Amino acid sequence: MHASLIVSVQSNSSVAKYRQIAEQIAGQISDGTLLPGDRLPPIRILSEQLSVNSATIVKAYESLQKQSLVTKIPGSGVYVGSDPAQRPDERKVRSEFDDDELYLDDEIDLMQKGTIVIGDDAINFATSTPTSDMFPVAPFKEAIDTVLDRDGGRAFEYDESNGYLPLRESICTMLNEVYAVRSTPERLQIISGAQQGIDIAAKALLDPGDCVLVEDPTYTGALAVFKSRGARIVSVPMEQDGIDLVHLEKSLQYYCPKVLYLMPDYQNPTTCSYSEEKRSAVIAAARRHACYIIEDDFLSDLSFNASSYRPLKSYDDPADERVIHIKSFSKLLMPGLRIGFLTAPRSLSRDILQAKHLTDISSAGLIQRAFDLYLRSGVWETHLSQMCRRYHGRQQQLFRSLEEHLQQIDLPPRPTGGFNLWLPLPQGISASALYRDAAAKGVLCTPGNVFRAGRRDFDDHIRLSIAAADEQQIERGIVLLSQVIGDHLKQRTRSDFLSPML
Ligand SMILES: Cc1ncc(COP(=O)(O)O)c(C=O)c1O
């Protein structure tokens, strides 16, 4: 069977027909519609379908071959990928990008090295960390004082590697009552933040060469972990209601991954949440293909309506568990606490515990004890509802400002929670160029390429985070951003006008 292709040819275009065809096929390879190993239609069939000369198709396929996007196997056909002769289970699955591509994009380098100088009054839509004025310092101080009076030096001993037992008990109660996740203190693992959770799950599960499927775009901190384990990373496109299931199924069949890394709620960076159907479907797919899901639940509590979804973990079948649920308190409490927890399938508990022990022996005892008291005092629920109200207000301001000042942009649907917005840019505007010019005006945003997981570079999107920007800053920041976008649109129009003469 050859892959079905949707390709068209415009006779009145100035672009040669073979190039039109090659570019459309390359686009479908890049966005994952065509996967490695897919056979392209035979030359005669495609030439008849498009009413073009067969030499045009030959030239199109040759051009794709020169770009190493397809391989011709004499007597068999033309296949997507550079090594299609091997069977999927024998194939060395290649990472979709080279090592350097992930982090050394100029613009990320600029951000990390701070080469772009930003004034103190800069508006920061790039960070996804709340500002310290939002931290509940007073109740936490009280909890720490109580722990020190109660436990003295014991608070500074090594705790058990899986965590301070009373904290595991209180988290278990919360998991059962609030998230419909059945667990027991024995099965919970306290972690020093979600990043560590991803790291120890990867240590427990992955050997060099194993394949990990990730959403595209995705959180780069997770990509870095998988790459550090020598994993091969393959991306699956995101849709508005979660991962693309058709593409996921093809990739599961083809790559036989060990791990699927997902953020089902307010995904970073798209802020899309999985529908109920997709939640059940990904679990079923993981069971069919015997792979594990790392569920990064970094933000599900930040919901603006009562009908938020349950974590994937609550859909897991106790007889065939597939989900490693990782929950962090960084974004809604205080990132510097470095606290979170992980619930793994029973069969993985031992390996997870070993990985945690190897990583840092145990999370800080004083913090675990204070956090336990904090959770038991009921202050957490009050703090959480304050944070939800505050961020909802900011999101409403963000949309008001965008609707007023950025009418050139088709706004995405309003997320029902979270603090990011994945904003598509007008056609022809580059996110990295916009990032630089906006930063020079004192507004920071994150260019889409930072979240790239595969071939698609996302230079047509920016991520705006309102985690650290209040209502006034949001309004001022969007006004400035709209001026920069306006300048880029003028430049684009000028170059569109000039290009035919060049
Ligand atoms: C999606 C996602 N997962 C995990 C983390 C890491 O969180 P933590 O501070 O809990 O380690 C982040 C941090 O930005 C994140 O965006």
The ligand as an SDF file (V2000), in Angstrom:
LIG
                    3D

 16 16  0  0  0  0  0  0  0  0999 V2000
    5.5940   21.6030   31.7490 C   0  0  0  0  0  0  0  0  0  0  0  0
    6.5570   21.7390   32.8740 C   0  0  0  0  0  0  0  0  0  0  0  0
    6.9020   20.6470   33.5600 N   0  0  0  0  0  0  0  0  0  0  0  0
    7.7680   20.7070   34.5720 C   0  0  0  0  0  0  0  0  0  0  0  0
    8.3600   21.9030   34.9400 C   0  0  0  0  0  0  0  0  0  0  0  0
    9.3400   21.9040   36.0730 C   0  0  0  0  0  0  0  0  0  0  0  0
    8.6470   22.2210   37.2610 O   0  0  0  0  0  0  0  0  0  0  0  0
    9.2900   22.1080   38.7020 P   0  0  0  0  0  0  0  0  0  0  0  0
    9.6190   23.4930   39.1480 O   0  0  0  0  0  0  0  0  0  0  0  0
    8.2060   21.5050   39.5510 O   0  0  0  0  0  0  0  0  0  0  0  0
   10.4900   21.2460   38.6450 O   0  0  0  0  0  0  0  0  0  0  0  0
    8.0450   23.0660   34.2390 C   0  0  0  0  0  0  0  0  0  0  0  0
    8.6910   24.3340   34.5650 C   0  0  0  0  0  0  0  0  0  0  0  0
    8.5390   25.3420   33.9060 O   0  0  0  0  0  0  0  0  0  0  0  0
    7.1200   22.9860   33.1810 C   0  0  0  0  0  0  0  0  0  0  0  0
    6.7770   24.0450   32.4460 O   0  0  0  0  0  0  0  0  0  0  0  0
  1  2  1  0
  2  3  1  0
  2 15  2  0
  3  4  2  0
  4  5  1  0
  5  6  1  0
  5 12  2  0
  6  7  1  0
  7  8  1  0
  8  9  2  0
  8 10  1  0
  8 11  1  0
 12 13  1  0
 12 15  1  0
 13 14  2  0
 15 16  1  0
M  END
$$$$
